[in-house]
Amino acid sequence: MQEFFIASQGGGQLRCGLWTPEGAPRAVVQLIHGIAEHIGRYDDFANFLTAHGFAVAADDHMGHGGSVTDGLYGYFRGGWLAAVADEKALHDKLAADYPGIAAEAWYIDIMTANLVNPAVRSGFQVFLLPNLYGDIITDEAAQLQGGVGTAGSANIGDRYAMFEAVHGSAPRMIEAGLGAYADPSSLLRASEMMLRHIALPDEADRLARAMERATTGPDAVRITGDATGATTQALTDRILQELEAEG
């Protein structure tokens, strides 16, 4: 991590850190830590992102980590508005340092609106959001790519990780006698994410390609959740065929 300082909007100097990948970055991720934290806690995550081509920047809020200069831990000099202004100041610095990467600042309502705009969302690669905003954006994104039932999810901690269907199980389909028509895509997407997490990217890519071929094109296997579409077994068999064909 490269350490640098910028002036805080509430007075004093803000300690910042920058993690850079080899070569030109795909994008720049700005991390914002929580209360009673500091950017050092995110070193492993930042290194993971740089290994995948992203540059990462973050700051210790005033009263936190290396930005404490007066012994007042946990104190936002200038209040929370100054803390927000500090994040915008770092954002503006990153935009100036990386002129080849588009940088904009939006409120959550504009973010959700832009996600349904094909011309704008084509430029998105990754979202890092707090819990509520993350729930809103991921549900919207899931609907755009085929429905909540076709998206995978991951819960990743310091030691353990859990991968599951984003919507959970489908008890209502079982109760309605439609269990044979449940879409396995969500679990398979979660499996793809798990493979990447355990450093098996080639296997993850194979699974992703097989699912793409099985569910797109004129001979795609289409699941509707009822007898008007294909069964779970039919899609599973087709994906297995695609995996075997690729070798």
CYANA upper distance limits for C-alpha pairs under 8 A (distance plus 0.5 A):
  1 MET  CA     17 GLY  CA      6.43
  1 MET  CA     18 LEU  CA      5.96
  1 MET  CA     19 TRP  CA      5.41
  1 MET  CA     20 THR  CA      8.29
  2 GLN  CA     17 GLY  CA      5.95
  2 GLN  CA     18 LEU  CA      5.53
  2 GLN  CA     19 TRP  CA      6.94
  3 GLU  CA     15 ARG  CA      7.62
  3 GLU  CA     16 CYS  CA      6.26
  3 GLU  CA     17 GLY  CA      5.10
  3 GLU  CA     18 LEU  CA      7.03
  4 PHE  CA     15 ARG  CA      6.62
  4 PHE  CA     16 CYS  CA      5.74
  4 PHE  CA     17 GLY  CA      6.70
  4 PHE  CA     18 LEU  CA      8.48
  5 PHE  CA     13 GLN  CA      6.59
  5 PHE  CA     14 LEU  CA      5.82
  5 PHE  CA     15 ARG  CA      5.22
  5 PHE  CA     16 CYS  CA      6.07
  6 ILE  CA     13 GLN  CA      6.22
  6 ILE  CA     14 LEU  CA      5.73
  6 ILE  CA     15 ARG  CA      7.41
  6 ILE  CA     16 CYS  CA      7.90
  6 ILE  CA     90 LEU  CA      8.27
  7 ALA  CA     11 GLY  CA      7.43
  7 ALA  CA     12 GLY  CA      6.65
  7 ALA  CA     13 GLN  CA      5.22
  7 ALA  CA     14 LEU  CA      6.37
  8 SER  CA     12 GLY  CA      6.04
  8 SER  CA     13 GLN  CA      5.90
  8 SER  CA     14 LEU  CA      5.92
  8 SER  CA     62 MET  CA      8.09
  8 SER  CA     82 ALA  CA      8.11
  8 SER  CA     86 ASP  CA      6.30
  9 GLN  CA     78 GLY  CA      7.91
  9 GLN  CA     82 ALA  CA      5.85
  9 GLN  CA     83 ALA  CA      7.95
  9 GLN  CA     85 ALA  CA      6.84
  9 GLN  CA     86 ASP  CA      6.37
 10 GLY  CA     76 PHE  CA      8.35
 10 GLY  CA     77 ARG  CA      5.70
 10 GLY  CA     78 GLY  CA      4.81
 10 GLY  CA     79 GLY  CA      8.00
 10 GLY  CA     82 ALA  CA      5.84
 10 GLY  CA     83 ALA  CA      8.08
 11 GLY  CA     77 ARG  CA      7.45
 11 GLY  CA     78 GLY  CA      7.97
 12 GLY  CA     69 THR  CA      8.33
 13 GLN  CA     67 SER  CA      7.00
 14 LEU  CA     59 ASP  CA      7.24
 14 LEU  CA     60 ASP  CA      7.08
 14 LEU  CA     61 HIS  CA      7.36
 14 LEU  CA     62 MET  CA      6.96
 14 LEU  CA     66 GLY  CA      8.34
 14 LEU  CA     67 SER  CA      5.69
 15 ARG  CA     59 ASP  CA      6.16
 15 ARG  CA     60 ASP  CA      6.09
 15 ARG  CA     61 HIS  CA      8.39
 15 ARG  CA     66 GLY  CA      6.15
 15 ARG  CA     67 SER  CA      5.62
 16 CYS  CA     57 ALA  CA      7.73
 16 CYS  CA     58 ALA  CA      6.12
 16 CYS  CA     59 ASP  CA      4.53
 16 CYS  CA     60 ASP  CA      6.77
 17 GLY  CA     39 ILE  CA      8.12
 17 GLY  CA     57 ALA  CA      6.09
 17 GLY  CA     58 ALA  CA      5.95
 17 GLY  CA     59 ASP  CA      6.66
 18 LEU  CA     55 ALA  CA      7.83
 18 LEU  CA     56 VAL  CA      6.21
 18 LEU  CA     57 ALA  CA      4.96
 18 LEU  CA     58 ALA  CA      7.28
 19 TRP  CA     46 ALA  CA      7.13
 19 TRP  CA     47 ASN  CA      7.58
 19 TRP  CA     50 THR  CA      7.28
 19 TRP  CA     55 ALA  CA      6.18
 19 TRP  CA     56 VAL  CA      5.50
 19 TRP  CA     57 ALA  CA      6.83
 20 THR  CA     25 PRO  CA      7.91
 20 THR  CA     50 THR  CA      6.41
 20 THR  CA     54 PHE  CA      7.54
 20 THR  CA     55 ALA  CA      5.06
 20 THR  CA     56 VAL  CA      7.00
 21 PRO  CA     25 PRO  CA      6.76
 21 PRO  CA     50 THR  CA      5.04
 21 PRO  CA     51 ALA  CA      6.80
 21 PRO  CA     52 HIS  CA      8.21
 21 PRO  CA     53 GLY  CA      5.94
 21 PRO  CA     54 PHE  CA      6.66
 21 PRO  CA     55 ALA  CA      6.40
 22 GLU  CA     50 THR  CA      8.33
 22 GLU  CA     53 GLY  CA      7.75
 23 GLY  CA     53 GLY  CA      8.47
 24 ALA  CA     53 GLY  CA      8.26
 25 PRO  CA     53 GLY  CA      5.81
 25 PRO  CA     54 PHE  CA      5.57
 25 PRO  CA     55 ALA  CA      6.15
 26 ARG  CA     53 GLY  CA      6.09
 26 ARG  CA     54 PHE  CA      5.92
 26 ARG  CA     55 ALA  CA      8.12
 27 ALA  CA     53 GLY  CA      8.15
 27 ALA  CA     54 PHE  CA      5.78
 27 ALA  CA     55 ALA  CA      6.83
 27 ALA  CA    101 ILE  CA      7.03
 28 VAL  CA     54 PHE  CA      6.27
 28 VAL  CA     55 ALA  CA      5.16
 28 VAL  CA     56 VAL  CA      6.10
 28 VAL  CA     57 ALA  CA      7.86
 28 VAL  CA     94 LEU  CA      8.34
 28 VAL  CA    101 ILE  CA      8.28
 29 VAL  CA     54 PHE  CA      7.36
 29 VAL  CA     55 ALA  CA      6.64
 29 VAL  CA     56 VAL  CA      5.20
 29 VAL  CA     57 ALA  CA      6.78
 30 GLN  CA     56 VAL  CA      6.36
 30 GLN  CA     57 ALA  CA      5.40
 30 GLN  CA     58 ALA  CA      6.15
 30 GLN  CA     91 HIS  CA      7.84
 31 LEU  CA     56 VAL  CA      7.66
 31 LEU  CA     57 ALA  CA      6.69
 31 LEU  CA     58 ALA  CA      5.42
 31 LEU  CA     59 ASP  CA      8.26
 31 LEU  CA    128 LEU  CA      8.41
 32 ILE  CA     58 ALA  CA      6.68
 32 ILE  CA     59 ASP  CA      7.61
 32 ILE  CA     87 GLU  CA      8.26
 33 HIS  CA     37 GLU  CA      6.70
 33 HIS  CA     38 HIS  CA      6.84
 33 HIS  CA     39 ILE  CA      6.96
 33 HIS  CA     58 ALA  CA      8.38
 33 HIS  CA     59 ASP  CA      8.44
 33 HIS  CA     60 ASP  CA      8.08
 33 HIS  CA     61 HIS  CA      8.46
 34 GLY  CA     38 HIS  CA      8.28
 35 ILE  CA     74 GLY  CA      8.04
 36 ALA  CA     64 HIS  CA      7.20
 36 ALA  CA     74 GLY  CA      6.89
 37 GLU  CA     41 ARG  CA      7.78
 37 GLU  CA     64 HIS  CA      7.14
 37 GLU  CA     65 GLY  CA      7.71
 38 HIS  CA     59 ASP  CA      8.32
 38 HIS  CA     60 ASP  CA      5.86
 38 HIS  CA     61 HIS  CA      8.09
 38 HIS  CA     64 HIS  CA      6.51
 38 HIS  CA     65 GLY  CA      5.50
 38 HIS  CA     66 GLY  CA      8.40
 39 ILE  CA     43 ASP  CA      7.59
 39 ILE  CA     58 ALA  CA      6.89
 39 ILE  CA     59 ASP  CA      6.83
 39 ILE  CA     60 ASP  CA      6.34
 39 ILE  CA     65 GLY  CA      7.97
 42 TYR  CA     46 ALA  CA      6.53
 43 ASP  CA     47 ASN  CA      6.63
 44 ASP  CA     48 PHE  CA      6.71
 45 PHE  CA     49 LEU  CA      6.86
 46 ALA  CA     50 THR  CA      6.75
 46 ALA  CA     56 VAL  CA      6.52
 47 ASN  CA     51 ALA  CA      6.62
 48 PHE  CA     52 HIS  CA      7.18
 49 LEU  CA     53 GLY  CA      7.04
 49 LEU  CA     54 PHE  CA      5.85
 49 LEU  CA     55 ALA  CA      7.72
 49 LEU  CA     56 VAL  CA      7.81
 50 THR  CA     54 PHE  CA      5.16
 50 THR  CA     55 ALA  CA      6.15
 50 THR  CA     56 VAL  CA      7.57
 59 ASP  CA     87 GLU  CA      8.44
 59 ASP  CA     90 LEU  CA      8.47
 60 ASP  CA     64 HIS  CA      6.04
 60 ASP  CA     65 GLY  CA      6.07
 60 ASP  CA     66 GLY  CA      6.75
 60 ASP  CA     67 SER  CA      6.17
 61 HIS  CA     65 GLY  CA      8.04
 61 HIS  CA     67 SER  CA      6.92
 61 HIS  CA     76 PHE  CA      7.96
 61 HIS  CA     83 ALA  CA      7.18
 62 MET  CA     67 SER  CA      5.68
 62 MET  CA     68 VAL  CA      6.74
 62 MET  CA     74 GLY  CA      8.15
 62 MET  CA     75 TYR  CA      7.31
 62 MET  CA     76 PHE  CA      5.94
 62 MET  CA     77 ARG  CA      6.89
 62 MET  CA     83 ALA  CA      7.80
 63 GLY  CA     67 SER  CA      6.50
 63 GLY  CA     68 VAL  CA      5.28
 63 GLY  CA     69 THR  CA      8.39
 63 GLY  CA     71 GLY  CA      8.41
 63 GLY  CA     72 LEU  CA      6.38
 63 GLY  CA     73 TYR  CA      5.00
 63 GLY  CA     74 GLY  CA      5.08
 63 GLY  CA     75 TYR  CA      5.22
 63 GLY  CA     76 PHE  CA      6.30
 63 GLY  CA     77 ARG  CA      7.87
 64 HIS  CA     68 VAL  CA      6.17
 64 HIS  CA     73 TYR  CA      6.40
 64 HIS  CA     74 GLY  CA      6.37
 64 HIS  CA     75 TYR  CA      8.35
 68 VAL  CA     72 LEU  CA      7.15
 68 VAL  CA     73 TYR  CA      6.89
 76 PHE  CA     80 TRP  CA      6.89
 76 PHE  CA     82 ALA  CA      8.18
 76 PHE  CA     83 ALA  CA      7.31
 77 ARG  CA     82 ALA  CA      7.88
 78 GLY  CA     82 ALA  CA      5.75
 78 GLY  CA     83 ALA  CA      8.10
 79 GLY  CA     83 ALA  CA      7.20
 80 TRP  CA     84 VAL  CA      6.76
 81 LEU  CA     85 ALA  CA      6.66
 82 ALA  CA     86 ASP  CA      6.60
 83 ALA  CA     87 GLU  CA      7.10
 84 VAL  CA     88 LYS  CA      7.00
 85 ALA  CA     89 ALA  CA      6.64
 86 ASP  CA     90 LEU  CA      6.80
 87 GLU  CA     91 HIS  CA      6.61
 88 LYS  CA     92 ASP  CA      6.63
 89 ALA  CA     93 LYS  CA      6.79
 90 LEU  CA     94 LEU  CA      6.72
 91 HIS  CA     95 ALA  CA      6.72
 91 HIS  CA    103 ALA  CA      8.40
 92 ASP  CA     96 ALA  CA      6.79
 93 LYS  CA     97 ASP  CA      6.62
 94 LEU  CA     98 TYR  CA      6.47
 95 ALA  CA     99 PRO  CA      6.37
 95 ALA  CA    101 ILE  CA      7.75
 95 ALA  CA    102 ALA  CA      7.88
 95 ALA  CA    103 ALA  CA      6.21
106 TRP  CA    110 ILE  CA      6.48
106 TRP  CA    111 MET  CA      6.56
107 TYR  CA    111 MET  CA      6.77
108 ILE  CA    112 THR  CA      6.72
108 ILE  CA    133 TYR  CA      7.82
109 ASP  CA    113 ALA  CA      6.82
110 ILE  CA    114 ASN  CA      6.55
111 MET  CA    115 LEU  CA      6.74
112 THR  CA    116 VAL  CA      7.57
112 THR  CA    137 ILE  CA      7.12
112 THR  CA    140 GLU  CA      8.20
113 ALA  CA    117 ASN  CA      7.47
114 ASN  CA    120 VAL  CA      6.50
114 ASN  CA    121 ARG  CA      6.99
115 LEU  CA    120 VAL  CA      7.45
115 LEU  CA    121 ARG  CA      5.68
115 LEU  CA    140 GLU  CA      8.39
115 LEU  CA    141 ALA  CA      7.85
116 VAL  CA    121 ARG  CA      7.52
116 VAL  CA    144 LEU  CA      8.01
117 ASN  CA    121 ARG  CA      6.54
118 PRO  CA    122 SER  CA      6.51
119 ALA  CA    123 GLY  CA      8.35
120 VAL  CA    124 PHE  CA      8.10
127 PHE  CA    134 GLY  CA      8.50
128 LEU  CA    134 GLY  CA      8.06
129 LEU  CA    133 TYR  CA      6.43
129 LEU  CA    134 GLY  CA      5.56
130 PRO  CA    134 GLY  CA      6.26
131 ASN  CA    135 ASP  CA      6.65
132 LEU  CA    136 ILE  CA      6.92
133 TYR  CA    137 ILE  CA      6.62
134 GLY  CA    138 THR  CA      6.39
135 ASP  CA    139 ASP  CA      6.67
136 ILE  CA    140 GLU  CA      6.80
137 ILE  CA    141 ALA  CA      6.51
138 THR  CA    142 ALA  CA      6.43
139 ASP  CA    143 GLN  CA      6.77
139 ASP  CA    148 VAL  CA      6.91
140 GLU  CA    144 LEU  CA      6.89
141 ALA  CA    145 GLN  CA      6.90
142 ALA  CA    146 GLY  CA      6.90
142 ALA  CA    147 GLY  CA      5.66
142 ALA  CA    148 VAL  CA      5.38
142 ALA  CA    149 GLY  CA      8.43
142 ALA  CA    150 THR  CA      7.69
142 ALA  CA    151 ALA  CA      6.35
143 GLN  CA    147 GLY  CA      4.44
143 GLN  CA    148 VAL  CA      6.13
145 GLN  CA    150 THR  CA      8.35
146 GLY  CA    150 THR  CA      6.66
147 GLY  CA    151 ALA  CA      7.75
148 VAL  CA    166 VAL  CA      7.36
148 VAL  CA    167 HIS  CA      6.88
149 GLY  CA    165 ALA  CA      7.94
149 GLY  CA    166 VAL  CA      7.53
149 GLY  CA    167 HIS  CA      6.55
149 GLY  CA    183 ASP  CA      7.37
149 GLY  CA    185 SER  CA      7.74
149 GLY  CA    186 SER  CA      6.22
150 THR  CA    183 ASP  CA      7.64
150 THR  CA    184 PRO  CA      8.07
150 THR  CA    185 SER  CA      5.41
150 THR  CA    186 SER  CA      4.82
150 THR  CA    189 ARG  CA      8.06
151 ALA  CA    165 ALA  CA      7.29
151 ALA  CA    166 VAL  CA      6.40
151 ALA  CA    185 SER  CA      7.50
151 ALA  CA    186 SER  CA      5.09
151 ALA  CA    187 LEU  CA      8.37
151 ALA  CA    189 ARG  CA      6.72
151 ALA  CA    190 ALA  CA      8.03
152 GLY  CA    163 PHE  CA      8.01
152 GLY  CA    164 GLU  CA      6.75
152 GLY  CA    165 ALA  CA      5.51
152 GLY  CA    166 VAL  CA      5.62
152 GLY  CA    185 SER  CA      8.34
152 GLY  CA    186 SER  CA      5.16
152 GLY  CA    187 LEU  CA      6.57
152 GLY  CA    188 LEU  CA      7.77
152 GLY  CA    189 ARG  CA      5.18
152 GLY  CA    190 ALA  CA      4.64
152 GLY  CA    191 SER  CA      8.32
152 GLY  CA    193 MET  CA      8.09
153 SER  CA    163 PHE  CA      6.31
153 SER  CA    164 GLU  CA      6.03
153 SER  CA    165 ALA  CA      6.48
153 SER  CA    166 VAL  CA      5.44
153 SER  CA    189 ARG  CA      8.33
153 SER  CA    190 ALA  CA      6.09
153 SER  CA    193 MET  CA      8.32
154 ALA  CA    161 ALA  CA      7.59
154 ALA  CA    162 MET  CA      6.24
154 ALA  CA    163 PHE  CA      4.93
154 ALA  CA    164 GLU  CA      6.92
154 ALA  CA    190 ALA  CA      7.37
154 ALA  CA    193 MET  CA      7.86
154 ALA  CA    194 MET  CA      8.34
155 ASN  CA    161 ALA  CA      6.06
155 ASN  CA    162 MET  CA      5.64
155 ASN  CA    163 PHE  CA      6.87
156 ILE  CA    160 TYR  CA      6.85
156 ILE  CA    161 ALA  CA      4.78
156 ILE  CA    162 MET  CA      6.96
157 GLY  CA    161 ALA  CA      6.26
163 PHE  CA    190 ALA  CA      5.91
163 PHE  CA    191 SER  CA      7.47
163 PHE  CA    193 MET  CA      7.98
163 PHE  CA    194 MET  CA      6.86
164 GLU  CA    168 GLY  CA      7.48
164 GLU  CA    186 SER  CA      8.08
164 GLU  CA    187 LEU  CA      6.42
164 GLU  CA    190 ALA  CA      6.04
164 GLU  CA    191 SER  CA      8.39
165 ALA  CA    169 SER  CA      7.73
165 ALA  CA    186 SER  CA      5.26
165 ALA  CA    187 LEU  CA      5.29
165 ALA  CA    189 ARG  CA      8.41
165 ALA  CA    190 ALA  CA      6.82
166 VAL  CA    186 SER  CA      7.11
170 ALA  CA    174 ILE  CA      7.21
170 ALA  CA    179 GLY  CA      8.30
170 ALA  CA    182 ALA  CA      7.85
171 PRO  CA    175 GLU  CA      6.69
172 ARG  CA    176 ALA  CA      6.65
173 MET  CA    177 GLY  CA      6.68
173 MET  CA    178 LEU  CA      5.34
173 MET  CA    179 GLY  CA      5.79
173 MET  CA    182 ALA  CA      7.67
174 ILE  CA    178 LEU  CA      6.10
174 ILE  CA    179 GLY  CA      5.14
178 LEU  CA    182 ALA  CA      7.50
178 LEU  CA    225 GLY  CA      7.73
178 LEU  CA    226 ASP  CA      6.72
178 LEU  CA    227 ALA  CA      8.45
180 ALA  CA    231 THR  CA      6.17
180 ALA  CA    232 THR  CA      6.24
180 ALA  CA    233 GLN  CA      7.98
181 TYR  CA    223 ILE  CA      7.42
181 TYR  CA    224 THR  CA      7.94
181 TYR  CA    225 GLY  CA      5.54
181 TYR  CA    226 ASP  CA      6.08
181 TYR  CA    227 ALA  CA      7.53
181 TYR  CA    229 GLY  CA      8.09
181 TYR  CA    230 ALA  CA      7.23
181 TYR  CA    231 THR  CA      4.97
181 TYR  CA    232 THR  CA      5.73
182 ALA  CA    223 ILE  CA      8.21
182 ALA  CA    225 GLY  CA      6.10
182 ALA  CA    226 ASP  CA      8.49
182 ALA  CA    231 THR  CA      7.64
182 ALA  CA    232 THR  CA      6.21
183 ASP  CA    223 ILE  CA      6.78
183 ASP  CA    224 THR  CA      8.44
183 ASP  CA    225 GLY  CA      7.29
183 ASP  CA    231 THR  CA      8.39
183 ASP  CA    232 THR  CA      6.38
184 PRO  CA    188 LEU  CA      6.81
184 PRO  CA    232 THR  CA      6.90
184 PRO  CA    236 THR  CA      8.18
185 SER  CA    189 ARG  CA      6.49
186 SER  CA    190 ALA  CA      6.72
187 LEU  CA    191 SER  CA      6.64
188 LEU  CA    192 GLU  CA      6.76
189 ARG  CA    193 MET  CA      6.88
189 ARG  CA    208 ALA  CA      8.21
190 ALA  CA    194 MET  CA      6.69
191 SER  CA    195 LEU  CA      6.71
191 SER  CA    204 ALA  CA      8.43
192 GLU  CA    196 ARG  CA      6.99
192 GLU  CA    204 ALA  CA      5.32
192 GLU  CA    205 ASP  CA      8.18
192 GLU  CA    207 LEU  CA      7.07
192 GLU  CA    208 ALA  CA      7.36
193 MET  CA    197 HIS  CA      6.70
193 MET  CA    204 ALA  CA      7.73
194 MET  CA    198 ILE  CA      6.79
195 LEU  CA    199 ALA  CA      6.91
195 LEU  CA    200 LEU  CA      5.56
195 LEU  CA    201 PRO  CA      6.91
195 LEU  CA    203 GLU  CA      7.31
195 LEU  CA    204 ALA  CA      5.90
196 ARG  CA    200 LEU  CA      5.74
196 ARG  CA    201 PRO  CA      5.40
196 ARG  CA    204 ALA  CA      6.55
200 LEU  CA    204 ALA  CA      6.85
201 PRO  CA    205 ASP  CA      6.55
202 ASP  CA    206 ARG  CA      6.77
203 GLU  CA    207 LEU  CA      6.85
204 ALA  CA    208 ALA  CA      6.69
205 ASP  CA    209 ARG  CA      6.60
206 ARG  CA    210 ALA  CA      6.66
206 ARG  CA    243 LEU  CA      7.52
207 LEU  CA    211 MET  CA      6.69
207 LEU  CA    243 LEU  CA      7.59
208 ALA  CA    212 GLU  CA      6.66
209 ARG  CA    213 ARG  CA      6.70
210 ALA  CA    214 ALA  CA      6.59
210 ALA  CA    239 ILE  CA      6.09
210 ALA  CA    240 LEU  CA      8.35
210 ALA  CA    242 GLU  CA      5.69
210 ALA  CA    243 LEU  CA      6.28
211 MET  CA    215 THR  CA      6.58
211 MET  CA    239 ILE  CA      6.42
212 GLU  CA    216 THR  CA      6.48
213 ARG  CA    217 GLY  CA      7.81
213 ARG  CA    220 ALA  CA      7.90
213 ARG  CA    242 GLU  CA      7.83
214 ALA  CA    219 ASP  CA      8.49
214 ALA  CA    220 ALA  CA      5.96
214 ALA  CA    221 VAL  CA      6.54
214 ALA  CA    235 LEU  CA      7.78
214 ALA  CA    238 ARG  CA      6.57
214 ALA  CA    239 ILE  CA      6.30
214 ALA  CA    242 GLU  CA      7.62
215 THR  CA    220 ALA  CA      5.10
215 THR  CA    221 VAL  CA      5.81
215 THR  CA    222 ARG  CA      6.90
216 THR  CA    220 ALA  CA      5.38
216 THR  CA    221 VAL  CA      8.14
221 VAL  CA    230 ALA  CA      6.88
221 VAL  CA    234 ALA  CA      7.90
221 VAL  CA    235 LEU  CA      6.43
221 VAL  CA    238 ARG  CA      8.10
222 ARG  CA    229 GLY  CA      6.40
222 ARG  CA    230 ALA  CA      6.15
222 ARG  CA    235 LEU  CA      8.28
223 ILE  CA    229 GLY  CA      5.29
223 ILE  CA    230 ALA  CA      5.31
223 ILE  CA    231 THR  CA      7.05
223 ILE  CA    232 THR  CA      8.10
223 ILE  CA    235 LEU  CA      8.33
224 THR  CA    228 THR  CA      7.04
224 THR  CA    229 GLY  CA      5.34
224 THR  CA    230 ALA  CA      7.59
225 GLY  CA    229 GLY  CA      7.32
227 ALA  CA    231 THR  CA      8.31
230 ALA  CA    234 ALA  CA      6.70
230 ALA  CA    235 LEU  CA      7.56
231 THR  CA    235 LEU  CA      7.08
232 THR  CA    236 THR  CA      6.69
233 GLN  CA    237 ASP  CA      6.50
234 ALA  CA    238 ARG  CA      6.74
235 LEU  CA    239 ILE  CA      6.71
236 THR  CA    240 LEU  CA      6.75
237 ASP  CA    241 GLN  CA      6.70
238 ARG  CA    242 GLU  CA      6.77
239 ILE  CA    243 LEU  CA      6.75
240 LEU  CA    244 GLU  CA      6.69
241 GLN  CA    245 ALA  CA      6.54
242 GLU  CA    246 GLU  CA      6.78
243 LEU  CA    247 GLY  CA      6.97
